[in-house]
Amino acid sequence: MKIYKFNKENGKKVERYDSNLATYLKLVQTNEIANIGCMYIDPKGILGHHQAPVSQLFVVVQGEGWVTGEDQKQINIKAGEAAFWEKGEWHTSGSNSGMTAILIQSESLNPQSFITIK
C-alpha cells in the first residue's frame, strides 16, 4: 500500500479560460474502463479485510480514519490523502469519527505519475 497527498500545493494553477485562483491536480488517467464511486464510512465503521479485485485509489475527501495493507498495520489517513492498493492486495479501511472517500477502480491506475507519495 502507498499513501499519497493530493493537496492544493501539489497542483498547478489553471491559467486557461480566464481562470483566477483555481488549482487542478490530476489524480489518475486510464486507458481501461474505470469505476468511480463514493464510499461513506460512518463513525465506528469498517470496510472489512478483502482483496482488491482491481487496482484501487481511495481518495479521502472528508473526515479521517485508517487504512491497512497486506500487513494489517493501521495507518492514519485524512482528507487530502489517498491510499493506493494494487490488484490482489489485501486491505481494510475504517474510521472512528466518519470518513468519505472517492474510490477509483481500474486495471490501469498509475497515481504515482500525477500525485506525490506521502
KAHU-V574155 format. One record per helix or strand. SS is the DSSP state (H for helix, E for strand). FROM is the first residue (numbers start at 1). TO is the last residue. If there is no record, write none. Layout:
ss:SS from:FROM to:TO
ss:SS from:FROM to:TO
This chain:
ss:E from:2 to:5
ss:H from:8 to:10
ss:E from:12 to:13
ss:E from:23 to:24
ss:E from:34 to:41
ss:E from:45 to:51
ss:E from:55 to:68
ss:E from:75 to:78
ss:E from:81 to:85
ss:E from:90 to:95
ss:E from:99 to:106
ss:H from:111 to:113
ss:E from:116 to:117
